Amino acid sequence: MSVAAFDRLKGFISSKIFEKIVQTATAGDEAKLAELFELLSRIAPVRYFRESFLDLAQKVRADHPLASVFRRLFTDLDPNCRQKAITNFFVNFLLLGRGIRDRKEADLGVHLPNFMVISPTMRCNLNCKGCYAGQYSKDDELSFEQLDRILYEAKELGMFFFTFSGGECFVRPDILDLWEKHDDCFFQVYTNGTLIDDRMTERLVKLGNVAPMVSVEGSREETDARRGPGIYDRVIETFGRLDDAGVLFGFSATCTRDSTDYIASDRFIENMMDLGCKVGWFFQYIPTGNDPDLGYMATSAQRLALHRKVTEWRQKYPIFLGDFWNDGPFVDGCMAGGERYLHIISNGQVEPCVFVHFAVDNIKEKTLLDVIQSPFFQDIREKQPYDDDNLLCPCMIIDHPHVLREVVRTHGARATHPGSERILTDLSAGLDRYSEEIHARFDPLWEGGGRDSYLRSLDREDKSRSHERHKKRLPTEQRTG
């Protein structure tokens, strides 16, 4: 049996199992649901997923909130949205994609990311304070054909999950045609939500493979102050529209000095759940893009408070939450430079990260594989984790800012919009001070149990590179092998 035929067979089997999981979740038979997760663990291609699905089975039996996330996710969705989430995200991305990437990495001798962020346009109908994309050129956008080529190249390397950002993606109607053409992939879309009307919602239901993540700044007052008068109410209307239609959606919240206290409150997360959000992403404001301002950043104390609240919420609420940058231990630290992802902006320039506004290569001139193998990206990956092994402080922009300055200088990376070099110059002293404050807060947490917890989770990863990557920064007494 060929590798391709074997992958197709595994995909068919996994899809059938997930269909049974959906049926069981709908019927409320938790005992059977746990059995099905155990079966799925036996056909997973790598140890990490085998043990992860076993953990999920145990959580179902223990009525853990994470199991409730799964039940809530699939029982509330339109049947087409549910089916696409099953086949495209769980099977193609999580299961089959990992196997394809492992084989490609062995053949090519290069590490491959598992997803990418694409900003097909920097045009937007809003002008939000502190937007990381606010200063990019609005001209010279990637064509449909260029985007199509990028996705085909990515799938050949084992990527079936993509995040689309901007700008505002929904100002380009042809993007929905792109998502329809690549109906074996799953697309997460960061959006301000104001262009998702009834007609757009109907199209999303028919596509099934698109999950909007709608930006909200916490309260009505903070959202309208940052995004414009009346935007909060329009976002709430969009939440209701998506929820009624059975589209998978969530929120995206940027933590600033003004908004974090409310965002890190039970009141906020409960409100998001009541509105139908199944997913929530927290981002730290990074001083770049539109009028960078160090004083707008959440304080180190606020960032730590958010970390503690998200940890608490995961044991309490049935919603999937991601916390940048505090979730570094869940993704092995910094994801930039093709370690886990990269960012292609609308003119084709390829950034290491959506907040690192410097580039060496342009996707219009090189293949995706060429970009991944570039000296710029390889250097970033080889430096990870930066300075020490504390993955609670993973970022080369705000946690290890001297690393960003070094890699940009070494590789002659160009600023991708006017003013982005300020993060290397007049903002550098303030970022260095912020980094010291962050480490003062988070180093004791890492030494007091964070490292041990991460190393236990790393035990289930059978890929040697993951172990070697972290070992080089471990304290000498912690190193083994």
TORKOL-4160 file (C-alpha; in steps of 0.2 Angstrom, whole numbers, padded with zeros to 4 digits, m for minus):
481
<pt num="1" X="0000" Y="0000" Z="0000"/>
<pt num="2" X="0007" Y="0017" Z="m0005"/>
<pt num="3" X="0009" Y="0031" Z="0008"/>
<pt num="4" X="m0004" Y="0041" Z="m0001"/>
<pt num="5" X="m0017" Y="0027" Z="0000"/>
<pt num="6" X="m0013" Y="0024" Z="0018"/>
<pt num="7" X="m0016" Y="0042" Z="0022"/>
<pt num="8" X="m0032" Y="0041" Z="0013"/>
<pt num="9" X="m0037" Y="0026" Z="0023"/>
<pt num="10" X="m0033" Y="0034" Z="0039"/>
<pt num="11" X="m0043" Y="0049" Z="0035"/>
<pt num="12" X="m0058" Y="0039" Z="0031"/>
<pt num="13" X="m0057" Y="0029" Z="0047"/>
<pt num="14" X="m0054" Y="0045" Z="0057"/>
<pt num="15" X="m0068" Y="0054" Z="0049"/>
<pt num="16" X="m0080" Y="0039" Z="0053"/>
<pt num="17" X="m0074" Y="0039" Z="0071"/>
<pt num="18" X="m0077" Y="0058" Z="0073"/>
<pt num="19" X="m0094" Y="0056" Z="0066"/>
<pt num="20" X="m0098" Y="0043" Z="0080"/>
<pt num="21" X="m0091" Y="0055" Z="0092"/>
<pt num="22" X="m0103" Y="0068" Z="0086"/>
<pt num="23" X="m0117" Y="0056" Z="0087"/>
<pt num="24" X="m0112" Y="0051" Z="0105"/>
<pt num="25" X="m0110" Y="0069" Z="0110"/>
<pt num="26" X="m0127" Y="0073" Z="0104"/>
<pt num="27" X="m0135" Y="0059" Z="0113"/>
<pt num="28" X="m0126" Y="0063" Z="0129"/>
<pt num="29" X="m0118" Y="0046" Z="0131"/>
<pt num="30" X="m0102" Y="0051" Z="0140"/>
<pt num="31" X="m0096" Y="0033" Z="0143"/>
<pt num="32" X="m0097" Y="0029" Z="0124"/>
<pt num="33" X="m0088" Y="0046" Z="0120"/>
<pt num="34" X="m0073" Y="0041" Z="0131"/>
<pt num="35" X="m0072" Y="0024" Z="0122"/>
<pt num="36" X="m0072" Y="0032" Z="0105"/>
<pt num="37" X="m0058" Y="0044" Z="0110"/>
<pt num="38" X="m0048" Y="0029" Z="0116"/>
<pt num="39" X="m0051" Y="0021" Z="0099"/>
<pt num="40" X="m0045" Y="0037" Z="0090"/>
<pt num="41" X="m0029" Y="0036" Z="0101"/>
<pt num="42" X="m0025" Y="0019" Z="0094"/>
<pt num="43" X="m0025" Y="0025" Z="0076"/>
<pt num="44" X="m0016" Y="0042" Z="0079"/>
<pt num="45" X="0000" Y="0043" Z="0069"/>
<pt num="46" X="0012" Y="0049" Z="0083"/>
<pt num="47" X="0013" Y="0046" Z="0102"/>
<pt num="48" X="0009" Y="0064" Z="0106"/>
<pt num="49" X="m0009" Y="0063" Z="0099"/>
<pt num="50" X="m0011" Y="0045" Z="0105"/>
<pt num="51" X="m0008" Y="0051" Z="0123"/>
<pt num="52" X="m0018" Y="0067" Z="0121"/>
<pt num="53" X="m0033" Y="0058" Z="0115"/>
<pt num="54" X="m0032" Y="0046" Z="0130"/>
<pt num="55" X="m0031" Y="0061" Z="0141"/>
<pt num="56" X="m0047" Y="0068" Z="0133"/>
<pt num="57" X="m0055" Y="0051" Z="0136"/>
<pt num="58" X="m0051" Y="0052" Z="0154"/>
<pt num="59" X="m0057" Y="0070" Z="0155"/>
<pt num="60" X="m0074" Y="0065" Z="0148"/>
<pt num="61" X="m0076" Y="0052" Z="0161"/>
<pt num="62" X="m0071" Y="0065" Z="0174"/>
<pt num="63" X="m0083" Y="0078" Z="0167"/>
<pt num="64" X="m0069" Y="0090" Z="0164"/>
<pt num="65" X="m0073" Y="0107" Z="0156"/>
<pt num="66" X="m0062" Y="0102" Z="0141"/>
<pt num="67" X="m0074" Y="0088" Z="0137"/>
<pt num="68" X="m0088" Y="0100" Z="0138"/>
<pt num="69" X="m0079" Y="0111" Z="0126"/>
<pt num="70" X="m0080" Y="0097" Z="0113"/>
<pt num="71" X="m0098" Y="0093" Z="0116"/>
<pt num="72" X="m0103" Y="0111" Z="0115"/>
<pt num="73" X="m0092" Y="0113" Z="0100"/>
<pt num="74" X="m0101" Y="0100" Z="0089"/>
<pt num="75" X="m0119" Y="0099" Z="0096"/>
<pt num="76" X="m0121" Y="0118" Z="0093"/>
<pt num="77" X="m0114" Y="0119" Z="0075"/>
<pt num="78" X="m0123" Y="0118" Z="0059"/>
<pt num="79" X="m0121" Y="0100" Z="0051"/>
<pt num="80" X="m0110" Y="0106" Z="0037"/>
<pt num="81" X="m0099" Y="0117" Z="0049"/>
<pt num="82" X="m0098" Y="0102" Z="0061"/>
<pt num="83" X="m0092" Y="0090" Z="0046"/>
<pt num="84" X="m0079" Y="0102" Z="0040"/>
<pt num="85" X="m0072" Y="0104" Z="0057"/>
<pt num="86" X="m0071" Y="0086" Z="0059"/>
<pt num="87" X="m0063" Y="0082" Z="0042"/>
<pt num="88" X="m0052" Y="0097" Z="0039"/>
<pt num="89" X="m0046" Y="0102" Z="0057"/>
<pt num="90" X="m0046" Y="0086" Z="0067"/>
<pt num="91" X="m0042" Y="0073" Z="0053"/>
<pt num="92" X="m0032" Y="0083" Z="0039"/>
<pt num="93" X="m0023" Y="0096" Z="0051"/>
<pt num="94" X="m0020" Y="0086" Z="0067"/>
<pt num="95" X="m0019" Y="0068" Z="0061"/>
<pt num="96" X="m0014" Y="0067" Z="0043"/>
<pt num="97" X="m0004" Y="0084" Z="0042"/>
<pt num="98" X="0008" Y="0079" Z="0056"/>
<pt num="99" X="0012" Y="0062" Z="0047"/>
<pt num="100" X="0015" Y="0071" Z="0030"/>
<pt num="101" X="0026" Y="0085" Z="0038"/>
<pt num="102" X="0037" Y="0071" Z="0048"/>
<pt num="103" X="0040" Y="0062" Z="0031"/>
<pt num="104" X="0044" Y="0078" Z="0022"/>
<pt num="105" X="0056" Y="0084" Z="0036"/>
<pt num="106" X="0065" Y="0068" Z="0035"/>
<pt num="107" X="0066" Y="0069" Z="0016"/>
<pt num="108" X="0071" Y="0087" Z="0015"/>
<pt num="109" X="0081" Y="0089" Z="0030"/>
<pt num="110" X="0072" Y="0105" Z="0036"/>
<pt num="111" X="0060" Y="0109" Z="0050"/>
<pt num="112" X="0042" Y="0113" Z="0044"/>
<pt num="113" X="0029" Y="0124" Z="0052"/>
<pt num="114" X="0012" Y="0117" Z="0054"/>
<pt num="115" X="0002" Y="0132" Z="0049"/>
<pt num="116" X="0004" Y="0150" Z="0043"/>
<pt num="117" X="m0004" Y="0167" Z="0044"/>
<pt num="118" X="m0009" Y="0176" Z="0028"/>
<pt num="119" X="m0015" Y="0194" Z="0027"/>
<pt num="120" X="m0022" Y="0195" Z="0009"/>
<pt num="121" X="m0026" Y="0214" Z="0011"/>
<pt num="122" X="m0021" Y="0228" Z="0023"/>
<pt num="123" X="m0036" Y="0237" Z="0018"/>
<pt num="124" X="m0049" Y="0240" Z="0033"/>
<pt num="125" X="m0065" Y="0249" Z="0036"/>
<pt num="126" X="m0059" Y="0254" Z="0053"/>
<pt num="127" X="m0044" Y="0263" Z="0060"/>
<pt num="128" X="m0041" Y="0255" Z="0077"/>
<pt num="129" X="m0029" Y="0263" Z="0090"/>
<pt num="130" X="m0013" Y="0252" Z="0091"/>
<pt num="131" X="m0017" Y="0241" Z="0076"/>
<pt num="132" X="m0002" Y="0231" Z="0072"/>
<pt num="133" X="m0007" Y="0232" Z="0053"/>
<pt num="134" X="m0011" Y="0250" Z="0053"/>
<pt num="135" X="0004" Y="0257" Z="0044"/>
<pt num="136" X="0006" Y="0244" Z="0030"/>
<pt num="137" X="0004" Y="0249" Z="0012"/>
<pt num="138" X="m0014" Y="0246" Z="0006"/>
<pt num="139" X="m0008" Y="0243" Z="m0012"/>
<pt num="140" X="0000" Y="0229" Z="m0021"/>
<pt num="141" X="m0011" Y="0215" Z="m0014"/>
<pt num="142" X="m0008" Y="0196" Z="m0017"/>
<pt num="143" X="m0019" Y="0190" Z="m0032"/>
<pt num="144" X="m0031" Y="0176" Z="m0030"/>
<pt num="145" X="m0019" Y="0166" Z="m0041"/>
<pt num="146" X="m0004" Y="0169" Z="m0030"/>
<pt num="147" X="m0014" Y="0165" Z="m0014"/>
<pt num="148" X="m0020" Y="0149" Z="m0022"/>
<pt num="149" X="m0002" Y="0144" Z="m0026"/>
<pt num="150" X="0003" Y="0147" Z="m0008"/>
<pt num="151" X="m0010" Y="0136" Z="m0001"/>
<pt num="152" X="m0006" Y="0122" Z="m0014"/>
<pt num="153" X="0013" Y="0123" Z="m0009"/>
<pt num="154" X="0008" Y="0123" Z="0010"/>
<pt num="155" X="m0003" Y="0107" Z="0008"/>
<pt num="156" X="0011" Y="0098" Z="m0001"/>
<pt num="157" X="0021" Y="0101" Z="0015"/>
<pt num="158" X="0007" Y="0095" Z="0026"/>
<pt num="159" X="m0001" Y="0111" Z="0031"/>
<pt num="160" X="m0021" Y="0111" Z="0031"/>
<pt num="161" X="m0024" Y="0125" Z="0044"/>
<pt num="162" X="m0022" Y="0143" Z="0040"/>
<pt num="163" X="m0026" Y="0159" Z="0049"/>
<pt num="164" X="m0031" Y="0174" Z="0038"/>
<pt num="165" X="m0029" Y="0191" Z="0045"/>
<pt num="166" X="m0026" Y="0209" Z="0038"/>
<pt num="167" X="m0032" Y="0222" Z="0037"/>
<pt num="168" X="m0050" Y="0216" Z="0036"/>
<pt num="169" X="m0051" Y="0200" Z="0025"/>
<pt num="170" X="m0070" Y="0202" Z="0021"/>
<pt num="171" X="m0066" Y="0218" Z="0011"/>
<pt num="172" X="m0061" Y="0205" Z="m0002"/>
<pt num="173" X="m0075" Y="0194" Z="m0008"/>
<pt num="174" X="m0064" Y="0183" Z="m0018"/>
<pt num="175" X="m0056" Y="0177" Z="m0002"/>
<pt num="176" X="m0072" Y="0166" Z="0001"/>
<pt num="177" X="m0069" Y="0158" Z="m0016"/>
<pt num="178" X="m0052" Y="0154" Z="m0011"/>
<pt num="179" X="m0058" Y="0146" Z="0005"/>
<pt num="180" X="m0071" Y="0136" Z="m0006"/>
<pt num="181" X="m0058" Y="0130" Z="m0018"/>
<pt num="182" X="m0047" Y="0123" Z="m0004"/>
<pt num="183" X="m0061" Y="0114" Z="0005"/>
<pt num="184" X="m0049" Y="0101" Z="0012"/>
<pt num="185" X="m0042" Y="0115" Z="0023"/>
<pt num="186" X="m0048" Y="0124" Z="0039"/>
<pt num="187" X="m0047" Y="0143" Z="0040"/>
<pt num="188" X="m0047" Y="0154" Z="0056"/>
<pt num="189" X="m0051" Y="0172" Z="0051"/>
<pt num="190" X="m0047" Y="0187" Z="0063"/>
<pt num="191" X="m0060" Y="0200" Z="0059"/>
<pt num="192" X="m0068" Y="0216" Z="0066"/>
<pt num="193" X="m0085" Y="0207" Z="0062"/>
<pt num="194" X="m0093" Y="0223" Z="0055"/>
<pt num="195" X="m0095" Y="0215" Z="0037"/>
<pt num="196" X="m0102" Y="0199" Z="0042"/>
<pt num="197" X="m0120" Y="0202" Z="0038"/>
<pt num="198" X="m0134" Y="0189" Z="0035"/>
<pt num="199" X="m0128" Y="0186" Z="0017"/>
<pt num="200" X="m0110" Y="0183" Z="0022"/>
<pt num="201" X="m0116" Y="0172" Z="0036"/>
<pt num="202" X="m0126" Y="0161" Z="0024"/>
<pt num="203" X="m0110" Y="0159" Z="0014"/>
<pt num="204" X="m0100" Y="0154" Z="0029"/>
<pt num="205" X="m0112" Y="0141" Z="0033"/>
<pt num="206" X="m0111" Y="0134" Z="0015"/>
<pt num="207" X="m0092" Y="0134" Z="0016"/>
<pt num="208" X="m0091" Y="0126" Z="0033"/>
<pt num="209" X="m0072" Y="0127" Z="0034"/>
<pt num="210" X="m0071" Y="0145" Z="0041"/>
<pt num="211" X="m0071" Y="0151" Z="0059"/>
<pt num="212" X="m0072" Y="0170" Z="0062"/>
<pt num="213" X="m0063" Y="0176" Z="0077"/>
<pt num="214" X="m0071" Y="0193" Z="0080"/>
<pt num="215" X="m0061" Y="0207" Z="0089"/>
<pt num="216" X="m0068" Y="0214" Z="0105"/>
<pt num="217" X="m0059" Y="0225" Z="0118"/>
<pt num="218" X="m0069" Y="0219" Z="0133"/>
<pt num="219" X="m0082" Y="0232" Z="0138"/>
<pt num="220" X="m0092" Y="0243" Z="0126"/>
<pt num="221" X="m0083" Y="0258" Z="0132"/>
<pt num="222" X="m0065" Y="0251" Z="0128"/>
<pt num="223" X="m0071" Y="0243" Z="0112"/>
<pt num="224" X="m0079" Y="0259" Z="0105"/>
<pt num="225" X="m0064" Y="0269" Z="0112"/>
<pt num="226" X="m0051" Y="0259" Z="0102"/>
<pt num="227" X="m0062" Y="0254" Z="0087"/>
<pt num="228" X="m0075" Y="0268" Z="0085"/>
<pt num="229" X="m0092" Y="0273" Z="0091"/>
<pt num="230" X="m0105" Y="0259" Z="0090"/>
<pt num="231" X="m0093" Y="0245" Z="0085"/>
<pt num="232" X="m0096" Y="0235" Z="0101"/>
<pt num="233" X="m0115" Y="0234" Z="0097"/>
<pt num="234" X="m0111" Y="0229" Z="0079"/>
<pt num="235" X="m0100" Y="0215" Z="0086"/>
<pt num="236" X="m0113" Y="0209" Z="0097"/>
<pt num="237" X="m0125" Y="0208" Z="0083"/>
<pt num="238" X="m0112" Y="0198" Z="0073"/>
<pt num="239" X="m0110" Y="0186" Z="0087"/>
<pt num="240" X="m0129" Y="0183" Z="0088"/>
<pt num="241" X="m0130" Y="0181" Z="0069"/>
<pt num="242" X="m0116" Y="0168" Z="0069"/>
<pt num="243" X="m0123" Y="0159" Z="0084"/>
<pt num="244" X="m0140" Y="0157" Z="0077"/>
<pt num="245" X="m0133" Y="0150" Z="0060"/>
<pt num="246" X="m0122" Y="0137" Z="0069"/>
<pt num="247" X="m0105" Y="0144" Z="0063"/>
<pt num="248" X="m0090" Y="0140" Z="0074"/>
<pt num="249" X="m0084" Y="0157" Z="0080"/>
<pt num="250" X="m0075" Y="0165" Z="0094"/>
<pt num="251" X="m0067" Y="0181" Z="0101"/>
<pt num="252" X="m0051" Y="0190" Z="0100"/>
<pt num="253" X="m0046" Y="0202" Z="0114"/>
<pt num="254" X="m0030" Y="0213" Z="0114"/>
<pt num="255" X="m0024" Y="0216" Z="0132"/>
<pt num="256" X="m0019" Y="0234" Z="0134"/>
<pt num="257" X="m0016" Y="0244" Z="0150"/>
<pt num="258" X="m0034" Y="0250" Z="0149"/>
<pt num="259" X="m0043" Y="0234" Z="0145"/>
<pt num="260" X="m0034" Y="0220" Z="0154"/>
<pt num="261" X="m0042" Y="0222" Z="0171"/>
<pt num="262" X="m0059" Y="0219" Z="0163"/>
<pt num="263" X="m0054" Y="0206" Z="0151"/>
<pt num="264" X="m0046" Y="0196" Z="0165"/>
<pt num="265" X="m0063" Y="0195" Z="0174"/>
<pt num="266" X="m0076" Y="0181" Z="0176"/>
<pt num="267" X="m0089" Y="0194" Z="0170"/>
<pt num="268" X="m0080" Y="0196" Z="0153"/>
<pt num="269" X="m0077" Y="0177" Z="0149"/>
<pt num="270" X="m0095" Y="0173" Z="0155"/>
<pt num="271" X="m0102" Y="0186" Z="0144"/>
<pt num="272" X="m0092" Y="0179" Z="0129"/>
<pt num="273" X="m0099" Y="0162" Z="0132"/>
<pt num="274" X="m0117" Y="0168" Z="0134"/>
<pt num="275" X="m0115" Y="0176" Z="0117"/>
<pt num="276" X="m0110" Y="0159" Z="0109"/>
<pt num="277" X="m0091" Y="0160" Z="0108"/>
<pt num="278" X="m0083" Y="0143" Z="0108"/>
<pt num="279" X="m0065" Y="0149" Z="0106"/>
<pt num="280" X="m0056" Y="0164" Z="0114"/>
<pt num="281" X="m0039" Y="0172" Z="0110"/>
<pt num="282" X="m0030" Y="0184" Z="0121"/>
<pt num="283" X="m0016" Y="0195" Z="0113"/>
<pt num="284" X="m0004" Y="0207" Z="0122"/>
<pt num="285" X="m0003" Y="0224" Z="0114"/>
<pt num="286" X="0014" Y="0225" Z="0105"/>
<pt num="287" X="0020" Y="0243" Z="0102"/>
<pt num="288" X="0021" Y="0242" Z="0083"/>
<pt num="289" X="0010" Y="0247" Z="0069"/>
<pt num="290" X="m0002" Y="0262" Z="0071"/>
<pt num="291" X="0006" Y="0274" Z="0083"/>
<pt num="292" X="0016" Y="0263" Z="0094"/>
<pt num="293" X="0015" Y="0267" Z="0113"/>
<pt num="294" X="0024" Y="0258" Z="0127"/>
<pt num="295" X="0012" Y="0266" Z="0139"/>
<pt num="296" X="m0002" Y="0257" Z="0131"/>
<pt num="297" X="0005" Y="0240" Z="0135"/>
<pt num="298" X="m0002" Y="0229" Z="0149"/>
<pt num="299" X="0009" Y="0230" Z="0164"/>
<pt num="300" X="0019" Y="0214" Z="0170"/>
<pt num="301" X="0007" Y="0213" Z="0184"/>
<pt num="302" X="m0008" Y="0213" Z="0172"/>
<pt num="303" X="0000" Y="0200" Z="0161"/>
<pt num="304" X="0003" Y="0188" Z="0176"/>
<pt num="305" X="m0015" Y="0191" Z="0182"/>
<pt num="306" X="m0022" Y="0186" Z="0165"/>
<pt num="307" X="m0011" Y="0170" Z="0165"/>
<pt num="308" X="m0018" Y="0165" Z="0182"/>
<pt num="309" X="m0036" Y="0169" Z="0176"/>
<pt num="310" X="m0034" Y="0159" Z="0160"/>
<pt num="311" X="m0027" Y="0144" Z="0170"/>
<pt num="312" X="m0042" Y="0145" Z="0182"/>
<pt num="313" X="m0055" Y="0147" Z="0168"/>
<pt num="314" X="m0048" Y="0131" Z="0159"/>
<pt num="315" X="m0054" Y="0121" Z="0175"/>
<pt num="316" X="m0070" Y="0130" Z="0176"/>
<pt num="317" X="m0078" Y="0135" Z="0159"/>
<pt num="318" X="m0082" Y="0125" Z="0143"/>
<pt num="319" X="m0073" Y="0136" Z="0131"/>
<pt num="320" X="m0056" Y="0134" Z="0122"/>
<pt num="321" X="m0044" Y="0148" Z="0127"/>
<pt num="322" X="m0027" Y="0153" Z="0120"/>
<pt num="323" X="m0016" Y="0166" Z="0129"/>
<pt num="324" X="m0002" Y="0174" Z="0119"/>
<pt num="325" X="0011" Y="0175" Z="0126"/>
<pt num="326" X="0008" Y="0166" Z="0142"/>
<pt num="327" X="0004" Y="0150" Z="0134"/>
<pt num="328" X="0022" Y="0147" Z="0128"/>
<pt num="329" X="0024" Y="0130" Z="0137"/>
<pt num="330" X="0009" Y="0123" Z="0126"/>
<pt num="331" X="0018" Y="0127" Z="0110"/>
<pt num="332" X="0036" Y="0125" Z="0115"/>
<pt num="333" X="0040" Y="0143" Z="0116"/>
<pt num="334" X="0041" Y="0156" Z="0102"/>
<pt num="335" X="0032" Y="0150" Z="0086"/>
<pt num="336" X="0040" Y="0163" Z="0074"/>
<pt num="337" X="0052" Y="0160" Z="0059"/>
<pt num="338" X="0043" Y="0144" Z="0053"/>
<pt num="339" X="0045" Y="0135" Z="0070"/>
<pt num="340" X="0026" Y="0134" Z="0071"/>
<pt num="341" X="0021" Y="0147" Z="0058"/>
<pt num="342" X="0026" Y="0162" Z="0048"/>
<pt num="343" X="0016" Y="0178" Z="0041"/>
<pt num="344" X="0014" Y="0182" Z="0023"/>
<pt num="345" X="0008" Y="0200" Z="0021"/>
<pt num="346" X="m0002" Y="0207" Z="0007"/>
<pt num="347" X="0013" Y="0213" Z="m0004"/>
<pt num="348" X="0021" Y="0196" Z="m0003"/>
<pt num="349" X="0034" Y="0199" Z="0010"/>
<pt num="350" X="0036" Y="0186" Z="0023"/>
<pt num="351" X="0038" Y="0190" Z="0041"/>
<pt num="352" X="0043" Y="0179" Z="0055"/>
<pt num="353" X="0028" Y="0183" Z="0065"/>
<pt num="354" X="0013" Y="0195" Z="0064"/>
<pt num="355" X="0021" Y="0207" Z="0076"/>
<pt num="356" X="0039" Y="0206" Z="0069"/>
<pt num="357" X="0038" Y="0219" Z="0055"/>
<pt num="358" X="0054" Y="0214" Z="0046"/>
<pt num="359" X="0057" Y="0203" Z="0031"/>
<pt num="360" X="0070" Y="0196" Z="0020"/>
<pt num="361" X="0060" Y="0186" Z="0007"/>
<pt num="362" X="0045" Y="0189" Z="m0004"/>
<pt num="363" X="0034" Y="0174" Z="m0008"/>
<pt num="364" X="0031" Y="0182" Z="m0026"/>
<pt num="365" X="0049" Y="0178" Z="m0029"/>
<pt num="366" X="0052" Y="0162" Z="m0020"/>
<pt num="367" X="0044" Y="0146" Z="m0016"/>
<pt num="368" X="0037" Y="0143" Z="0002"/>
<pt num="369" X="0050" Y="0130" Z="0005"/>
<pt num="370" X="0064" Y="0142" Z="0000"/>
<pt num="371" X="0057" Y="0155" Z="0013"/>
<pt num="372" X="0056" Y="0142" Z="0027"/>
<pt num="373" X="0074" Y="0137" Z="0023"/>
<pt num="374" X="0081" Y="0155" Z="0022"/>
<pt num="375" X="0095" Y="0159" Z="0034"/>
<pt num="376" X="0085" Y="0173" Z="0042"/>
<pt num="377" X="0071" Y="0160" Z="0048"/>
<pt num="378" X="0084" Y="0146" Z="0052"/>
<pt num="379" X="0093" Y="0158" Z="0063"/>
<pt num="380" X="0078" Y="0163" Z="0072"/>
<pt num="381" X="0073" Y="0144" Z="0075"/>
<pt num="382" X="0091" Y="0140" Z="0080"/>
<pt num="383" X="0090" Y="0153" Z="0094"/>
<pt num="384" X="0074" Y="0147" Z="0101"/>
<pt num="385" X="0071" Y="0146" Z="0116"/>
<pt num="386" X="0079" Y="0163" Z="0118"/>
<pt num="387" X="0092" Y="0166" Z="0132"/>
<pt num="388" X="0085" Y="0153" Z="0145"/>
<pt num="389" X="0072" Y="0139" Z="0145"/>
<pt num="390" X="0058" Y="0149" Z="0153"/>
<pt num="391" X="0044" Y="0147" Z="0140"/>
<pt num="392" X="0032" Y="0158" Z="0150"/>
<pt num="393" X="0043" Y="0172" Z="0142"/>
<pt num="394" X="0044" Y="0166" Z="0124"/>
<pt num="395" X="0044" Y="0182" Z="0114"/>
<pt num="396" X="0059" Y="0190" Z="0105"/>
<pt num="397" X="0050" Y="0206" Z="0104"/>
<pt num="398" X="0044" Y="0210" Z="0122"/>
<pt num="399" X="0053" Y="0196" Z="0132"/>
<pt num="400" X="0070" Y="0195" Z="0124"/>
<pt num="401" X="0070" Y="0211" Z="0113"/>
<pt num="402" X="0089" Y="0210" Z="0110"/>
<pt num="403" X="0087" Y="0194" Z="0100"/>
<pt num="404" X="0075" Y="0204" Z="0088"/>
<pt num="405" X="0088" Y="0217" Z="0086"/>
<pt num="406" X="0102" Y="0205" Z="0083"/>
<pt num="407" X="0093" Y="0194" Z="0070"/>
<pt num="408" X="0087" Y="0209" Z="0060"/>
<pt num="409" X="0104" Y="0217" Z="0060"/>
<pt num="410" X="0113" Y="0200" Z="0055"/>
<pt num="411" X="0102" Y="0196" Z="0041"/>
<pt num="412" X="0099" Y="0214" Z="0034"/>
<pt num="413" X="0080" Y="0212" Z="0036"/>
<pt num="414" X="0070" Y="0226" Z="0029"/>
<pt num="415" X="0056" Y="0235" Z="0038"/>
<pt num="416" X="0039" Y="0230" Z="0031"/>
<pt num="417" X="0031" Y="0247" Z="0033"/>
<pt num="418" X="0037" Y="0265" Z="0038"/>
<pt num="419" X="0041" Y="0266" Z="0056"/>
<pt num="420" X="0042" Y="0248" Z="0061"/>
<pt num="421" X="0061" Y="0251" Z="0064"/>
<pt num="422" X="0056" Y="0261" Z="0080"/>
<pt num="423" X="0055" Y="0245" Z="0089"/>
<pt num="424" X="0074" Y="0243" Z="0087"/>
<pt num="425" X="0078" Y="0261" Z="0091"/>
<pt num="426" X="0069" Y="0274" Z="0101"/>
<pt num="427" X="0058" Y="0260" Z="0109"/>
<pt num="428" X="0072" Y="0248" Z="0113"/>
<pt num="429" X="0076" Y="0255" Z="0130"/>
<pt num="430" X="0058" Y="0254" Z="0136"/>
<pt num="431" X="0056" Y="0236" Z="0130"/>
<pt num="432" X="0072" Y="0231" Z="0139"/>
<pt num="433" X="0065" Y="0237" Z="0155"/>
<pt num="434" X="0048" Y="0229" Z="0151"/>
<pt num="435" X="0058" Y="0212" Z="0148"/>
<pt num="436" X="0066" Y="0214" Z="0165"/>
<pt num="437" X="0050" Y="0217" Z="0174"/>
<pt num="438" X="0042" Y="0202" Z="0165"/>
<pt num="439" X="0056" Y="0190" Z="0170"/>
<pt num="440" X="0055" Y="0196" Z="0188"/>
<pt num="441" X="0037" Y="0191" Z="0188"/>
<pt num="442" X="0038" Y="0175" Z="0178"/>
<pt num="443" X="0055" Y="0167" Z="0182"/>
<pt num="444" X="0049" Y="0162" Z="0200"/>
<pt num="445" X="0034" Y="0154" Z="0192"/>
<pt num="446" X="0044" Y="0144" Z="0180"/>
<pt num="447" X="0056" Y="0139" Z="0193"/>
<pt num="448" X="0042" Y="0135" Z="0205"/>
<pt num="449" X="0034" Y="0121" Z="0195"/>
<pt num="450" X="0032" Y="0128" Z="0177"/>
<pt num="451" X="0047" Y="0119" Z="0170"/>
<pt num="452" X="0043" Y="0103" Z="0178"/>
<pt num="453" X="0026" Y="0103" Z="0171"/>
<pt num="454" X="0032" Y="0107" Z="0154"/>
<pt num="455" X="0045" Y="0093" Z="0155"/>
<pt num="456" X="0032" Y="0081" Z="0159"/>
<pt num="457" X="0022" Y="0086" Z="0144"/>
<pt num="458" X="0037" Y="0085" Z="0133"/>
<pt num="459" X="0039" Y="0066" Z="0138"/>
<pt num="460" X="0025" Y="0061" Z="0126"/>
<pt num="461" X="0033" Y="0069" Z="0111"/>
<pt num="462" X="0043" Y="0056" Z="0101"/>
<pt num="463" X="0051" Y="0069" Z="0090"/>
<pt num="464" X="0069" Y="0071" Z="0095"/>
<pt num="465" X="0071" Y="0088" Z="0089"/>
<pt num="466" X="0058" Y="0095" Z="0102"/>
<pt num="467" X="0069" Y="0088" Z="0116"/>
<pt num="468" X="0085" Y="0094" Z="0109"/>
<pt num="469" X="0078" Y="0111" Z="0106"/>
<pt num="470" X="0073" Y="0114" Z="0124"/>
<pt num="471" X="0088" Y="0104" Z="0132"/>
<pt num="472" X="0101" Y="0117" Z="0125"/>
<pt num="473" X="0093" Y="0130" Z="0137"/>
<pt num="474" X="0090" Y="0119" Z="0152"/>
<pt num="475" X="0101" Y="0123" Z="0168"/>
<pt num="476" X="0115" Y="0111" Z="0168"/>
<pt num="477" X="0108" Y="0101" Z="0183"/>
<pt num="478" X="0092" Y="0098" Z="0173"/>
<pt num="479" X="0100" Y="0090" Z="0157"/>
<pt num="480" X="0100" Y="0072" Z="0154"/>
<pt num="481" X="0104" Y="0061" Z="0140"/>
